[in-house]
Amino acid sequence: MIANTITLCRLLLTFVVIVLFGTHHTLDMALIATIAIIFALDGVDGYIARRRNETSKLGEVLDTVADRIIENTFWIYFTATGHLPLWMPIVVMARGFITDSLQRFFGYPESGWTHALTRSRISRALSGITKMLAFASLASASLLKTPALAQGSLILATIAVGFCLLRGLPFFFICVFPRARLP
């Protein structure tokens, strides 16, 4: 299946970026562009799976696992290199573990504000764009070493964390009000 191949390529590219970043200035510029490609391909794999009628439970799980590995790898990398505070990857990873577990147990929201916030294409696209901008900006700040870009990158990363938490909000309500059905 082409979609699963794209997902696996995104994962491989992530590790290539992490291993090679910082080795050569010109290469680093290409790797920053690669970060954008990794996040853009997240939308492409789902589109191709739907378009070619190749959606599957395996593909859905593979996509979610790859998304978490990719995102967490970048959060950890930029924290380890001193560009982000430690609380950011901890919050993002905890939110991911909680929401992924609750989604598997309770299912995905099917309609209403909970669906719009957690599962809609717009919400998922905005989430991916904020992370892509944050990580590409952090990589650029790492490369160019300008204080203004570093500060802007931190702001973008904070927005990405905030959006991540906002998208997990419906699952908080599931924990607090387990008998209530979310619209």
C-alpha positions as CSV (number, residue, x, y, z in Angstrom):
1,M,0.0,0.0,0.0
2,I,1.4,3.3,-1.1
3,A,0.0,5.2,1.9
4,N,1.8,3.0,4.4
5,T,5.0,3.3,2.4
6,I,4.7,7.1,2.6
7,T,4.2,6.8,6.4
8,L,7.3,4.7,6.8
9,C,9.3,7.1,4.6
10,R,8.3,10.0,6.9
11,L,9.6,8.0,9.8
12,L,12.8,7.2,8.1
13,L,13.3,10.8,7.0
14,T,12.8,11.9,10.6
15,F,15.7,9.8,11.7
16,V,17.8,11.0,8.8
17,V,17.2,14.6,9.8
18,I,18.1,14.0,13.5
19,V,21.3,12.1,12.6
20,L,22.6,14.5,10.0
21,F,21.4,17.9,11.4
22,G,24.4,20.0,12.4
23,T,27.0,18.3,10.3
24,H,27.1,20.8,7.5
25,H,25.6,24.2,7.0
26,T,24.3,23.6,3.4
27,L,23.0,20.2,4.3
28,D,21.2,21.7,7.3
29,M,19.2,24.0,5.0
30,A,18.0,21.0,3.0
31,L,17.2,19.2,6.3
32,I,15.0,22.1,7.4
33,A,13.1,21.8,4.2
34,T,12.9,18.0,4.9
35,I,11.1,18.7,8.2
36,A,8.4,20.6,6.2
37,I,8.2,17.7,3.8
38,I,7.8,15.2,6.7
39,F,4.8,17.1,8.0
40,A,3.3,17.8,4.6
41,L,3.4,14.0,3.8
42,D,1.3,13.3,6.9
43,G,-1.7,14.7,5.0
44,V,-0.7,13.1,1.7
45,D,-0.6,9.5,3.1
46,G,-4.2,9.8,4.4
47,Y,-5.4,11.4,1.2
48,I,-3.8,8.6,-0.9
49,A,-5.2,5.9,1.3
50,R,-8.8,7.3,1.0
51,R,-8.4,8.1,-2.7
52,R,-7.1,4.6,-3.6
53,N,-9.6,2.9,-1.2
54,E,-6.6,1.5,0.7
55,T,-7.7,2.5,4.2
56,S,-7.1,-0.2,6.9
57,K,-6.9,-0.6,10.6
58,L,-3.2,-1.4,10.2
59,G,-2.7,1.8,8.2
60,E,-4.6,3.9,10.8
61,V,-2.5,2.5,13.7
62,L,0.8,2.8,11.7
63,D,0.0,6.4,10.9
64,T,-0.8,7.2,14.6
65,V,2.4,5.4,15.8
66,A,4.5,7.2,13.2
67,D,3.0,10.5,14.0
68,R,3.8,10.1,17.7
69,I,7.3,8.9,17.0
70,I,8.0,11.7,14.6
71,E,6.6,14.4,16.9
72,N,8.2,13.1,20.0
73,T,11.5,12.7,18.3
74,F,11.5,16.4,17.3
75,W,10.3,17.5,20.8
76,I,13.0,15.5,22.5
77,Y,15.7,16.6,20.0
78,F,15.1,20.3,20.4
79,T,14.9,19.9,24.2
80,A,18.1,18.0,24.3
81,T,19.8,20.6,22.2
82,G,18.7,23.3,24.6
83,H,16.1,25.0,22.4
84,L,13.0,24.0,24.4
85,P,12.2,23.7,28.1
86,L,11.8,20.2,29.4
87,W,8.1,20.6,30.2
88,M,7.1,20.9,26.6
89,P,7.9,17.3,25.5
90,I,6.6,15.9,28.8
91,V,3.3,17.7,28.3
92,V,3.0,16.7,24.6
93,M,3.9,13.0,25.3
94,A,1.6,12.7,28.3
95,R,-1.3,14.2,26.3
96,G,-0.5,11.8,23.5
97,F,-0.5,8.7,25.8
98,I,-3.7,9.8,27.5
99,T,-5.7,10.7,24.4
100,D,-4.5,7.8,22.3
101,S,-5.5,5.4,25.1
102,L,-8.9,7.0,25.6
103,Q,-9.6,7.1,21.9
104,R,-8.9,3.3,21.7
105,F,-11.2,2.7,24.7
106,F,-14.0,5.1,24.0
107,G,-13.7,5.5,20.3
108,Y,-13.4,8.6,18.2
109,P,-15.8,11.5,18.4
110,E,-18.2,11.2,15.5
111,S,-19.8,14.7,15.4
112,G,-20.2,18.0,17.1
113,W,-17.5,20.2,18.6
114,T,-15.6,17.2,19.9
115,H,-15.2,15.9,16.3
116,A,-14.4,19.3,14.9
117,L,-11.7,19.8,17.5
118,T,-10.1,16.3,17.5
119,R,-10.8,14.6,14.2
120,S,-11.7,17.2,11.5
121,R,-9.3,17.7,8.6
122,I,-9.0,21.4,9.5
123,S,-8.0,20.7,13.1
124,R,-5.5,18.0,12.1
125,A,-4.1,20.3,9.4
126,L,-3.7,23.2,11.7
127,S,-2.0,20.9,14.3
128,G,0.4,19.6,11.7
129,I,1.1,23.1,10.4
130,T,1.8,24.5,13.8
131,K,4.2,21.7,14.6
132,M,5.9,21.9,11.2
133,L,6.4,25.7,11.6
134,A,7.7,25.2,15.2
135,F,10.2,22.5,14.3
136,A,11.4,24.2,11.1
137,S,11.8,27.4,13.0
138,L,13.7,25.7,15.8
139,A,16.0,24.1,13.3
140,S,16.5,27.5,11.6
141,A,17.2,29.2,15.0
142,S,19.7,26.4,15.8
143,L,21.4,27.0,12.5
144,L,21.4,30.8,12.3
145,K,21.8,31.5,16.0
146,T,19.8,34.7,16.1
147,P,18.1,35.6,19.4
148,A,14.9,36.9,17.7
149,L,14.5,33.7,15.7
150,A,15.1,31.6,18.8
151,Q,12.4,33.6,20.7
152,G,10.0,33.4,17.8
153,S,10.6,29.6,17.6
154,L,9.8,29.3,21.3
155,I,6.6,31.1,20.8
156,L,5.7,28.9,17.8
157,A,6.5,25.8,19.9
158,T,4.3,27.1,22.8
159,I,1.4,27.6,20.3
160,A,1.9,24.0,19.1
161,V,1.8,22.7,22.6
162,G,-1.3,24.8,23.4
163,F,-3.0,23.5,20.2
164,C,-2.1,20.0,21.2
165,L,-3.7,20.4,24.6
166,L,-6.7,22.1,23.1
167,R,-7.3,19.1,20.8
168,G,-7.0,16.8,23.8
169,L,-9.6,18.7,25.8
170,P,-12.6,16.5,24.8
171,F,-10.9,13.5,26.3
172,F,-10.5,15.4,29.6
173,F,-14.2,15.5,29.7
174,I,-14.4,11.8,29.1
175,C,-12.2,11.3,32.2
176,V,-14.1,13.7,34.4
177,F,-17.6,12.7,33.1
178,P,-17.3,9.1,32.0
179,R,-21.0,8.6,31.7
180,A,-21.6,11.7,29.6
181,R,-21.7,11.3,25.9
182,L,-19.7,13.9,24.0
183,P,-21.5,15.4,21.1
